[in-house]
């Protein structure tokens, strides 16, 4: 445990001790004041009421002072009256002395108990903070190399147990994010290595070929341009993925039908070459979000549906609204997809049929998922029994657009 954390823990323990002591002091002072008032008030009230309310009160006191030889109905002389008044003053003084002594002794007892309560408060605060210190020590020892470790706090189901379970959940999510990041970096490095290796081979072949001609150089340069374009597409996809995972920079009203029509028109030439039918079921639907990212989401879904299809297949694009918000769906014919592969398709770089020159890098659906998450939308992917996929994105109800600077 670091010195700073230890000092901070001591400060918290000291604050708790002071809090306990102050609360005890206040409650003790209030109790002492109530006791003092009750004792002094009841003593004086009882004495005066007895003297004033009893018949022949002065004669009774004179009998106590002068003895029983004086008749109770005899009038008091001046001397006897002075003695009675002196006795009354003495009783009042004794009552005051008793109250003062009670107050002093109670104050001393309160001071002693304050010291004892401070010591007990220090021990109790240490006991209460001990699980927090243990959790702090464990968390400080966890790093990227041992993020799999957990607090594993055992105890009653109180606030400390809830805090420890929350930290364990956070560590679990952090571990998953780090593992995903490591896999992403490794896959990205692998994907970038392939075109770089191909570029190096083409350049080396052109250099060492003694019979190279202008036509051969031109052919190799054309191959290099294709490889360079693939690299640019990969880098652009990585940039869009990183931007989508970061969140939205702006929000405005987006019409899904307009973007769907635009994407479908752009995909018609490619669909014609593949002999793929484009089914348009586009209806007005409004969402709040980033129009560029929403169009990229649609474009990736249509591109994925065209890329993984069968000859004379079809692609269906649907937009519309429900009681819970707007949605868009893209379904396609295609080869059967194993159910265990459906969830893996949303991760970066996995593809059903991986080839080095297919022009795809396995980032399409991962970008779709990132854009959906950024828009707080629900993404569902279902493998069709006949083959192909049905992907649906349900957007939340439209909100007032807030343009971010």
TORPA-228419 format. One record per residue: residue in one letter; x, y, z negated of N, C-alpha, C in turn. Coordinates in steps of 0.02 Angstrom, whole numbers, padded with zeros to 5 digits, always signed. Each point is the difference from the previous one (the first is absolute). Last residue first. Example, Ala and Ser with C-alpha at 12.3 -4.5 7.8 and 13.67 -1.06 7.14 Angstrom:
<pts>
S+00642-00112-00354+00042+00059-00003-00039+00055-00037;A+00015-00286+00004-00045+00059+00000+00045+00060+00000;
</pts>
This chain:
<pts>
X-01042+01034+01544+00052+00039+00033+00062-00040+00007;X-00258-00092-00001+00059+00008-00043+00052+00039+00038;X-00280-00023+00008+00060+00006+00041+00059+00014-00046;X-00245-00117-00030+00047+00043-00036+00065+00000+00039;X-00282-00072+00035+00070+00001+00022+00040+00049-00040;X-00213-00138-00092+00015+00066+00029+00073+00002+00020;X-00102-00241+00002+00007+00054-00049+00012+00065+00036;X-00110-00264+00055+00034+00060+00023-00001+00053-00055;X-00003-00266-00057-00045+00054+00024+00038+00063+00015;X+00149-00215+00025-00045+00024-00053-00046+00055+00027;X+00094-00199+00160+00022+00063-00029-00049+00021-00055;X+00077-00240+00125-00057+00036-00029+00026+00061-00036;X+00084-00185+00199+00023+00052-00046-00061+00039-00023;X+00067-00256+00126-00049+00053-00015+00030+00047-00052;X+00053-00219+00188+00029+00046-00049-00048+00058-00010;X+00025-00262+00108-00049+00053-00009+00024+00044-00057;X+00120-00191+00187-00010+00031-00065-00058+00049+00003;X+00083-00243+00143+00004+00072-00005-00015+00025-00070;X-00111-00229+00072+00065+00027+00018+00000+00076-00002;X-00182-00149-00067+00013-00013+00071+00069+00022+00022;X-00077+00039-00224+00005-00072+00012+00016-00017+00072;X+00083+00229-00114-00061-00026+00031+00008-00075+00013;X+00116+00160-00194+00015-00041+00059-00065-00030+00027;X+00042+00236-00142-00031-00066+00000+00018-00037+00064;X+00053+00232-00170+00022-00037+00059-00029-00071-00005;X-00031+00269-00113-00015-00072-00004+00019-00032+00067;X+00027+00244-00158+00019-00036+00060-00013-00075-00011;X-00080+00256-00108+00006-00073-00011+00013-00034+00067;X+00062+00265-00087-00046-00043+00038+00015-00073-00016;X+00108+00223-00060-00043-00033-00050-00052-00043+00033;X+00185+00117+00109-00067+00029+00006-00049-00030-00050;X+00226-00077+00012+00006+00073-00007-00067+00034+00004;X+00011-00232+00040+00011+00015-00072+00005+00076-00010;X-00015-00074+00221-00063-00013-00035+00007+00017-00074;X+00192+00010+00133-00044+00056+00015-00067-00009-00036;X+00155-00175-00020+00025+00059-00034-00045+00061+00013;X-00048-00202+00115-00014-00006-00072+00022+00062-00038;X+00052-00012+00228-00073+00006-00009-00017-00003-00074;X+00221-00043+00059-00015+00072+00006-00074+00011-00009;X+00068-00220+00005+00024+00030-00062-00010+00076+00001;X-00053-00124+00193-00050-00008-00051+00023+00027-00068;X+00154+00016+00185-00065+00029+00017-00050-00004-00057;X+00237-00083+00024-00016+00055-00045-00071+00027+00010;X+00144-00174+00122-00035-00024-00059-00018+00053-00050;X+00107+00020+00224+00046-00010-00057-00037-00022-00063;X-00015+00005+00294-00034+00010-00064+00048-00019-00056;X+00048-00027+00236-00016+00071-00009-00036+00015-00065;X+00098-00210+00095-00071+00009+00011-00022+00072-00011;X+00222-00130-00012-00012+00051+00051-00075+00011+00012;X+00098-00158-00161+00044+00058-00005-00018+00055+00049;X-00174-00173-00122+00048-00002+00054+00040+00063-00001;X-00198-00145-00155+00056+00047+00001+00046-00013+00059;X-00261-00044-00081+00048-00028+00048+00056+00049+00008;X-00154+00049-00167-00020-00069+00012+00048-00035+00047;X+00086+00193-00166-00040-00005+00062-00017-00072+00011;X+00114+00188-00201-00024-00066+00021-00042+00004+00064;X+00095+00205-00104+00040-00041+00045-00026-00070+00015;X-00093+00145-00216+00041+00023+00056+00037-00058+00034;X-00239-00048-00115+00068+00019-00022+00041+00023+00060;X-00224-00086+00019+00001+00069-00023+00068+00022-00026;X-00051-00224+00072+00002+00044+00058+00003+00073-00020;X-00027-00183-00156+00070+00015+00018+00004+00048+00059;X-00211-00085-00076+00028+00050-00047+00071+00019+00019;X-00104-00167+00131-00037+00062+00005+00030+00053-00045;X+00066-00238+00028+00040+00052+00032-00034+00069-00002;X-00097-00209-00081+00055+00020-00044+00043+00056+00030;X-00181-00101+00125-00024+00043-00055+00056+00023-00046;X+00042-00050+00263-00006-00038-00062-00022+00045-00058;X-00063+00041+00259+00046+00025-00051-00008-00042-00063;X-00051-00030+00284-00020-00008-00069+00055+00023-00048;X-00014+00117+00240+00016-00066-00027-00023-00005-00073;X-00140+00171+00142+00071-00013-00007+00012-00069-00026;X-00190+00226+00032+00013-00070+00011+00075-00012-00006;X-00113+00203-00135+00027-00022+00064-00001-00075+00003;X-00082+00248-00145+00001-00073+00005+00026-00019+00069;X-00027+00224-00181+00029-00023+00063+00004-00076-00003;X-00127+00228-00136+00017-00071+00004+00026-00016+00069;X-00074+00213-00192+00021-00018+00068+00023-00073-00003;X-00161+00188-00160+00043-00058+00011+00021-00002+00073;X-00122+00167-00219+00011-00016+00070+00048-00059+00006;X-00168+00037-00217+00051+00038+00036+00004-00020+00072;X-00158-00090-00165+00059+00014-00042+00054+00039+00036;X-00207-00073+00101-00020+00038-00059+00059+00018-00044;X+00057-00032+00254-00041-00040-00044-00020+00044-00059;X+00103+00029+00275-00008+00021-00070-00044-00050-00037;X+00178-00012+00230-00068+00016-00023+00001+00020-00073;X+00149-00121+00229+00000+00051-00052-00072+00015-00020;X+00161-00196+00150-00063+00023-00028+00013+00054-00052;X+00115-00164+00215+00012+00055-00047-00067+00028-00022;X+00116-00234+00128-00060+00037-00018+00017+00051-00054;X+00115-00170+00204+00014+00040-00059-00062+00043-00013;X+00077-00242+00152-00039+00061-00011+00023+00033-00065;X+00096-00188+00210-00028+00009-00067-00038+00065-00006;X+00138-00123+00178-00071+00014+00009-00035+00006-00067;X+00223-00101-00048-00020+00022+00068-00076+00005+00006;X+00093+00036-00243+00004-00055+00048-00019+00026+00069;X+00118+00124-00229-00063-00017+00031+00012-00059+00047;X+00136+00181-00145-00011-00069-00021-00069-00021+00023;X+00070+00215+00062+00063-00038+00002-00010-00073-00017;X-00180+00161-00010+00020-00015+00069+00062-00045+00003;X-00079+00075-00211-00051-00042+00030+00017-00019+00072;X+00140+00152-00116+00007-00068-00028-00051-00047+00031;X-00015+00225+00060+00062-00029+00026+00010-00071-00025;X-00179+00124-00089-00013-00020+00069+00061-00031+00032;X+00025+00083-00219-00047-00056+00001-00015-00023+00071;X+00137+00189-00029+00035-00061-00021-00047-00060+00000;X-00090+00213+00047+00044-00021+00055+00036-00065-00019;X-00136+00104-00163-00040-00029+00054+00044-00027+00055;X+00108+00114-00173-00030-00061-00026-00040-00035+00055;X+00086+00211+00046+00053-00050+00001-00026-00067-00026;X-00143+00185-00011+00008-00023+00070+00055-00053+00006;X-00029+00097-00211-00060-00039+00017+00004-00025+00072;X+00168+00146-00078+00008-00067-00028-00061-00044+00016;X-00008+00224+00070+00056-00033+00034+00008-00072-00025;X-00161+00146-00104-00020-00025+00066+00055-00037+00037;X-00048+00019-00267+00049+00027+00047-00018-00027+00070;X-00197+00023-00184+00068-00026-00001+00044+00036+00050;X-00274-00065-00062+00045+00053-00020+00071-00028-00004;X-00227-00074+00158+00040-00014-00060+00042+00062-00015;X-00228-00093+00165+00046+00052-00023+00036-00024-00063;X-00142-00097+00232+00018-00014-00069+00054+00050-00021;X-00170-00090+00227+00027+00055-00040+00013-00020-00073;X+00018-00192+00183-00055+00044-00021+00029+00055-00045;X+00079-00216+00181+00019+00059-00038-00062+00043-00013;X+00071-00223+00114-00058+00007-00044+00011+00059-00047;X+00113-00130+00233-00006+00064-00036-00065+00001-00040;X+00186-00182+00120-00070+00008-00021-00004+00061-00045;X+00174-00108+00196-00004+00046-00056-00074+00013-00015;X+00153-00209+00128-00060+00043-00002+00001+00042-00063;X+00208-00110+00151-00033-00001-00065-00058+00049+00000;X+00191-00063+00161-00067-00027+00012-00038-00010-00066;X+00220+00105+00036-00005-00064-00036-00066-00036+00014;X+00046+00213+00097+00055-00044+00021-00005-00068-00033;X-00155+00167-00064-00012-00023+00068+00054-00047+00024;X+00025+00104-00209-00051-00052-00003-00016-00027+00069;X+00146+00183-00016+00032-00061-00026-00050-00057-00003;X-00083+00212+00063+00046-00028+00051+00034-00064-00023;X-00148+00111-00158-00033-00032+00058+00049-00025+00052;X+00041+00128-00213+00016-00072+00003-00030-00034+00061;X-00036+00235-00055+00072-00010+00010+00018-00074+00008;X-00224+00059-00047+00018+00023+00067+00074-00011+00013;X-00078-00049-00215-00025-00049+00049+00018+00021+00071;X+00050+00146-00179+00043-00059-00002-00021-00050+00052;X-00135+00190-00027+00065+00019+00027+00047-00060+00003;X-00212-00027-00101-00006+00008+00073+00067+00017+00031;X-00008-00009-00234-00007-00067+00028-00007+00004+00076;X+00006+00201-00121+00066-00031+00003-00004-00071+00029;X-00204+00115-00030+00043+00035+00048+00068-00032+00006;X-00150-00084-00164-00022-00017+00068+00044+00034+00052;X+00028+00046-00235+00028-00064+00022-00018-00016+00072;X+00033+00238-00125-00053-00037+00033+00030-00064+00028;X+00070+00176-00212+00022-00039+00058-00060-00039+00027;X+00077+00220-00177-00054-00042+00025+00021-00034+00066;X+00189+00060-00181-00051+00037+00036-00051-00049+00027;X+00247+00028-00155-00064-00034+00004-00049+00046+00038;X+00290-00042-00050-00058+00042+00014-00063-00043+00006;X+00208-00093-00062+00021+00070-00007-00058+00047+00014;X+00011-00268-00094-00024+00048+00050+00026+00069-00015;X+00136-00233-00068-00064+00032-00013-00016+00051+00054;X+00186-00169-00025+00010+00059-00042-00066+00034-00017;X+00013-00185+00151+00006-00022-00069+00011+00059-00047;X-00006+00041+00233-00066-00022-00024+00003-00021-00073;X+00201+00061+00109-00044+00058-00009-00068-00020-00027;X+00154-00171+00055+00023+00037-00059-00044+00061-00014;X-00045-00123+00196-00014-00041-00059+00020+00037-00064;X+00053+00099+00206-00072+00004-00013-00018-00040-00062;X+00222-00015+00073-00014+00068-00025-00074+00008-00016;X+00071-00200+00100+00025+00004-00069-00015+00068-00030;X-00051-00030+00225-00045-00039-00042+00021+00002-00073;X+00141+00101+00159-00062+00039-00008-00050-00037-00045;X+00198-00112+00057+00014+00055-00047-00062+00043-00011;X-00016-00172+00160+00009-00028-00068+00012+00055-00051;X-00012+00059+00227-00065-00020-00025+00004-00027-00071;X+00201+00054+00109-00038+00061-00017-00069-00018-00026;X+00133-00176+00080+00027+00027-00063-00038+00063-00022;X-00054-00092+00207-00023-00044-00054+00026+00024-00067;X+00076+00111+00190-00071+00016-00012-00028-00044-00056;X+00218-00044+00074-00003+00063-00038-00071+00021-00015;X+00037-00188+00136+00019-00015-00070-00003+00063-00042;X-00039+00026+00228-00055-00039-00030+00016-00015-00073;X+00167+00105+00125-00056+00046-00011-00058-00036-00034;X+00184-00127+00070+00016+00040-00060-00056+00049-00016;X-00014-00126+00198-00011-00043-00059+00014+00038-00065;X+00047+00111+00198-00073-00008-00007-00017-00045-00059;X+00226+00024+00057-00026+00061-00032-00076-00002-00008;X+00104-00175+00116+00015-00004-00072-00025+00062-00037;X-00023-00004+00234-00043-00051-00030+00012-00006-00076;X+00139+00144+00126-00067+00027-00004-00047-00051-00034;X+00220-00067+00046-00002+00049-00055-00070+00027-00009;X+00033-00141+00180+00002-00038-00063+00000+00047-00060;X+00008+00097+00215-00065-00032-00011+00000-00040-00065;X+00200+00100+00072-00047+00051-00023-00068-00031-00015;X+00196-00168-00027-00017+00049+00052-00048+00051-00030;X+00198-00200-00086-00061+00040-00011-00009+00051+00056;X+00170-00181-00050-00034+00008+00064-00063+00043-00007;X+00141-00063-00186+00044+00033+00048-00034+00014+00067;X-00089-00018-00262-00015-00027+00066+00044+00035+00052;X-00010+00054-00238+00048-00054+00017-00013-00029+00069;X-00137+00179-00090+00070+00020-00005+00047-00054+00026;X-00237-00034-00013+00015+00048+00052+00074+00019-00001;X-00080-00142-00167-00002-00035+00065+00018+00048+00056;X-00023+00086-00217+00061-00040+00006+00003-00036+00068;X-00195+00121-00054+00057+00045+00012+00065-00039+00009;X-00193-00122-00054-00007+00030+00066+00058+00046+00016;X-00010-00095-00216+00014-00052+00050-00005+00029+00071;X-00058+00139-00183+00072-00013+00001+00018-00052+00054;X-00227+00044-00037+00033+00058+00031+00075-00012+00005;X-00126-00160-00116-00013-00003+00072+00033+00058+00036;X+00011-00004-00232+00041-00054+00027-00009-00005+00076;X-00136+00152-00113+00070+00023-00001+00047-00053+00029;X-00231-00053-00030+00013+00044+00058+00071+00027+00001;X-00051-00142-00185-00011-00034+00064+00011+00047+00060;X+00008+00077-00230+00061-00034+00022-00009-00031+00069;X-00180+00105-00119+00044+00048+00033+00064-00033+00026;X-00157-00129-00122-00032+00024+00061+00045+00048+00038;X+00071-00078-00211+00001-00055+00049-00030+00023+00066;X-00005+00149-00180+00069-00009+00022+00004-00055+00054;X-00206+00033-00104+00016+00057+00044+00071-00006+00027;X-00072-00159-00158-00033-00011+00064+00016+00057+00049;X+00083+00020-00220+00032-00056+00034-00031-00012+00069;X-00097+00164-00137+00066+00021+00023+00035-00056+00038;X-00208-00050-00099-00008+00047+00054+00067+00022+00028;X-00005-00138-00190-00018-00037+00061-00007+00047+00060;X+00041+00099-00207+00059-00039+00021-00016-00039+00064;X-00176+00119-00101+00049+00046+00030+00061-00038+00024;X-00165-00120-00116-00024+00020+00066+00049+00046+00035;X+00048-00059-00220+00008-00058+00044-00024+00016+00071;X-00032+00165-00163+00071-00008+00016+00012-00059+00045;X-00219+00037-00078+00019+00052+00047+00074-00006+00019;X-00085-00148-00163-00029-00015+00066+00021+00052+00052;X+00062+00038-00222+00037-00057+00027-00025-00017+00070;X-00117+00164-00119+00065+00025+00022+00042-00056+00030;X-00205-00056-00097-00011+00036+00063+00066+00028+00027;X+00010-00105-00209-00018-00048+00052-00011+00033+00068;X+00038+00134-00189+00062-00033+00021-00014-00052+00054;X-00185+00107-00097+00039+00047+00040+00064-00031+00025;X-00130-00125-00149-00033+00005+00065+00037+00047+00047;X+00076-00015-00220+00015-00062+00036-00033+00000+00069;X-00050+00179-00143+00070+00004+00024+00019-00062+00038;X-00210+00000-00102+00001+00048+00054+00070+00007+00030;X-00028-00133-00192-00028-00033+00059-00001+00047+00061;X+00069+00090-00206+00049-00048+00024-00025-00036+00063;X-00149+00147-00108+00055+00037+00030+00052-00048+00029;X-00177-00092-00123-00024+00025+00064+00054+00039+00037;X+00047-00074-00216-00003-00058+00045-00025+00022+00069;X+00001+00162-00168+00068-00017+00018+00002-00060+00048;X-00209+00070-00092+00025+00047+00051+00071-00017+00021;X-00122-00209-00095-00010+00070-00017+00029+00043+00056;X-00031-00260-00064-00022+00036+00059-00016+00072-00015;X+00191-00152-00131-00073+00009+00005-00018+00042+00061;X+00226-00123+00030-00028+00034-00057-00075+00006+00008;X+00239-00036+00154-00047-00043-00035-00025+00037-00062;X+00126+00058+00253-00015+00021-00068-00053-00045-00029;X+00146+00014+00215-00030-00059-00032-00013+00014-00074;X+00121+00124+00191+00002+00012-00072-00027-00060-00039;X+00119-00039+00239-00060+00032-00026+00007+00011-00075;X+00157-00052+00249-00011-00008-00071-00061+00040-00023;X+00092+00004+00224-00047-00054-00012-00014-00010-00074;X+00160+00154+00096-00068+00028-00005-00052-00054-00011;X+00258+00016+00016-00039-00044-00044-00070+00027-00010;X+00155+00109+00146+00027-00068+00002-00040-00048-00043;X-00044+00237+00013-00019-00032+00063+00024-00072+00003;X-00028+00082-00244+00022+00038+00059-00023-00038+00062;X-00023+00008-00293-00026-00025+00064+00023+00046+00056;X+00042+00039-00234+00045-00052+00026-00023-00026+00067;X-00125+00162-00123+00064+00031+00020+00048-00052+00028;X-00209-00070-00089-00010+00036+00064+00066+00030+00023;X-00004-00107-00211-00006-00048+00055-00007+00035+00067;X+00008+00132-00196+00065-00034+00011-00004-00048+00058;X-00200+00105-00067+00046+00048+00031+00067-00032+00014;X-00162-00126-00117-00018+00008+00070+00047+00048+00036;X+00030-00025-00231+00017-00062+00034-00017+00004+00074;X-00062+00179-00137+00073-00002+00010+00021-00063+00036;X-00226+00019-00057+00018+00047+00053+00075+00002+00012;X-00084-00133-00179-00014-00029+00066+00016+00048+00058;X+00033+00085-00221+00046-00054+00017-00017-00033+00066;X-00122+00179-00123+00040+00016+00060+00047-00056+00021;X-00139-00016-00198-00045+00013+00057+00040+00010+00065;X+00118-00026-00203-00034-00062+00017-00044+00009+00061;X+00106+00189-00089+00049-00045+00032-00031-00066+00021;X-00134+00150-00120+00014+00026+00067+00051-00043+00037;X-00045-00052-00225-00057-00018+00042+00011+00025+00072;X+00162+00057-00163+00000-00071+00013-00056-00021+00047;X+00007+00224-00069+00060-00014+00040+00003-00075+00018;X-00168+00070-00150-00014+00022+00068+00058-00013+00048;X+00029-00043-00231-00043-00051+00031-00018+00019+00072;X+00125+00156-00122+00040-00060+00011-00042-00055+00033;X-00112+00196-00060+00048+00014+00055+00043-00061+00015;X-00147-00010-00184-00037-00005+00064+00046+00015+00059;X+00088+00026-00217-00012-00071+00014-00036-00008+00067;X+00034+00218-00075+00065-00031+00017-00010-00074+00018;X-00187+00112-00079+00018+00026+00066+00066-00029+00023;X-00078-00045-00217-00033-00041+00050+00014+00024+00071;X+00084+00126-00180+00032-00066+00001-00031-00045+00053;X-00097+00212-00032+00067+00006+00030+00036-00067+00004;X-00209+00010-00111-00008+00008+00072+00067+00006+00035;X-00003-00006-00234-00017-00066+00028-00008+00003+00076;X+00035+00202-00112+00061-00041-00003-00013-00069+00029;X-00185+00142-00019+00046+00024+00051+00065-00040+00001;X-00156-00044-00169-00024-00025+00064+00045+00022+00057;X+00045+00083-00214+00016-00072+00004-00024-00030+00066;X-00052+00227-00040+00072-00010+00005+00017-00073+00008;X-00226+00057-00036+00022+00024+00066+00075-00013+00010;X-00097-00048-00210-00024-00046+00051+00025+00019+00069;X+00045+00146-00177+00041-00061-00006-00021-00052+00052;X-00129+00194-00013+00067+00016+00026+00045-00061-00003;X-00216-00019-00093-00002+00006+00072+00067+00015+00031;X-00015-00004-00235-00010-00067+00027-00003+00001+00077;X+00010+00203-00113+00064-00035-00005-00005-00071+00029;X-00197+00125-00016+00044+00028+00052+00067-00035-00001;X-00151-00058-00169-00026-00023+00066+00045+00025+00056;X+00045+00075-00215+00019-00070+00007-00024-00029+00067;X-00065+00217-00053+00072-00002+00014+00024-00072+00009;X-00223+00036-00067+00009+00021+00070+00073-00004+00020;X-00053-00045-00223-00025-00054+00043+00010+00018+00074;X+00054+00163-00160+00048-00054-00002-00021-00058+00045;X-00147+00179-00027+00058+00021+00039+00053-00055+00002;X-00187-00033-00141-00020-00001+00071+00059+00018+00045;X+00030+00016-00230-00004-00070+00020-00019-00007+00074;X+00001+00213-00097+00069-00024+00007+00000-00073+00024;X-00206+00096-00051+00026+00027+00063+00072-00023+00012;X-00099-00058-00206-00033-00035+00056+00026+00024+00067;X+00075+00109-00193+00029-00068+00004-00031-00039+00059;X-00087+00212-00048+00068+00006+00029+00032-00069+00007;X-00207+00011-00110-00007+00013+00072+00067+00007+00034;X-00005-00022-00233-00017-00063+00033-00008+00009+00076;X+00038+00190-00131+00060-00043+00001-00014-00065+00036;X-00177+00150-00033+00047+00025+00051+00061-00044+00004;X-00217-00123-00084+00033+00062-00019+00047+00021+00055;X-00229-00150+00028+00073+00001-00002+00025+00068-00021;X-00243-00119-00075+00033+00043+00050+00075+00000-00010;X-00156-00212-00062+00026+00062-00029+00033+00041+00053;X-00100-00223+00021-00042+00056+00019+00024+00065-00030;X+00111-00210-00038-00003+00008+00072-00041+00060+00021;X+00145-00022-00231-00066-00018+00027-00003+00015+00075;X+00226-00065-00130-00036+00059+00021-00067-00021+00028;X+00166-00159-00071-00030+00034-00057-00040+00061+00019;X+00136-00156+00140-00072-00012-00002-00033+00036-00059;X+00227+00091+00134-00021-00058-00039-00076-00003-00003;X+00146+00157+00124-00002+00016-00071-00021-00060-00043;X+00024-00020+00245+00059+00037-00023+00000+00007-00076;X-00181-00107+00110+00061-00039+00015+00060+00035-00029;X-00205+00108-00020+00001-00058-00044+00063-00041+00013;X-00040+00181+00142+00022+00023-00067+00002-00057-00049;X-00081-00044+00215+00072+00011+00003+00026+00022-00068;X-00232-00024+00021+00033-00066+00005+00075+00008+00001;X-00131+00194+00000-00001-00032-00066+00034-00068+00003;X-00027+00117+00203+00051+00032-00041+00003-00031-00069;X-00169-00077+00145+00066-00018+00023+00054+00030-00042;X-00257-00031-00009+00048+00021-00052+00071-00017+00018;X-00147-00126+00153-00029+00045-00050+00051+00014-00055;X+00080-00056+00254-00018-00035-00062-00030+00050-00049;X+00087+00064+00218-00066-00031+00003-00020-00034-00065;X+00213+00114+00038-00055+00047+00012-00068-00033-00006;X+00204-00126-00028-00003+00053-00050-00062+00043+00009;X+00043-00170+00156-00014-00030-00065-00008+00053-00053;X+00063+00065+00215-00070-00020-00001-00018-00032-00067;X+00223+00063+00039-00043+00058-00007-00073-00019-00003;X+00159-00174+00034+00012+00034-00064-00048+00058-00010;X-00003-00119+00208-00026-00041-00055+00007+00035-00066;X+00088+00104+00189-00072+00000+00003-00029-00040-00058;X+00234+00006+00032-00026+00064-00025-00075+00001-00001;X+00102-00194+00087+00019+00010-00070-00028+00064-00028;X-00030-00051+00232-00042-00042-00043+00016+00009-00073;X+00131+00116+00158-00069+00024+00001-00044-00041-00046;X+00227-00065+00029-00005+00064-00035-00072+00025-00003;X+00041-00200+00120+00017-00008-00071-00009+00065-00039;X-00036-00002+00237-00051-00039-00035+00015-00005-00075;X+00157+00108+00140-00062+00039-00006-00053-00038-00039;X+00202-00112+00047+00012+00056-00047-00065+00040-00010;X+00000-00174+00162+00003-00026-00069+00007+00056-00051;X+00007+00058+00228-00067-00021-00019-00001-00026-00071;X+00208+00060+00089-00042+00059-00010-00071-00020-00021;X+00151-00173+00057+00020+00033-00062-00044+00060-00014;X-00030-00112+00205-00024-00041-00056+00017+00032-00067;X+00083+00104+00193-00073+00007-00003-00028-00040-00058;X+00227-00023+00043-00014+00067-00026-00075+00012-00006;X+00075-00202+00098+00013+00002-00071-00015+00067-00031;X-00021-00024+00234-00052-00038-00034+00011-00001-00075;X+00164+00105+00130-00063+00036+00004-00056-00037-00036;X+00211-00105+00015+00004+00060-00042-00066+00038+00001;X+00024-00187+00141-00005-00020-00070+00000+00060-00046;X+00032+00041+00229-00068-00024-00012-00010-00022-00073;X+00216+00061+00067-00044+00059-00002-00072-00020-00013;X+00158-00173+00030+00012+00036-00062-00046+00061-00007;X-00004-00128+00202-00027-00038-00056+00007+00039-00066;X+00100+00096+00187-00073+00001+00007-00033-00038-00058;X+00234-00003+00017-00024+00065-00022-00076+00005+00004;X+00099-00194+00086+00008+00003-00072-00025+00067-00028;X+00001-00028+00233-00052-00041-00031+00005+00002-00076;X+00168+00109+00121-00064+00035+00007-00057-00039-00031;X+00212-00101+00007-00001+00055-00048-00065+00039+00004;X+00036-00170+00157-00009-00029-00066-00003+00054-00054;X+00048+00066+00219-00070-00022-00004-00013-00029-00069;X+00219+00060+00045-00042+00059-00004-00073-00019-00006;X+00158-00169+00035+00004+00026-00068-00043+00062-00009;X+00018-00092+00216-00039-00043-00043+00001+00023-00072;X+00136+00114+00153-00071+00015+00013-00045-00043-00043;X+00229-00041-00009-00015+00063-00033-00074+00018+00011;X+00078-00189+00112-00001-00013-00072-00018+00064-00039;X+00029+00013+00234-00062-00035-00017-00005-00012-00075;X+00199+00096+00077-00056+00046+00010-00066-00032-00018;X+00198-00130-00004-00003+00046-00056-00060+00048+00007;X-00019-00244+00113+00042+00060+00006-00010+00045-00060;X-00020-00274+00009-00043+00060+00000+00044+00062+00000;
</pts>
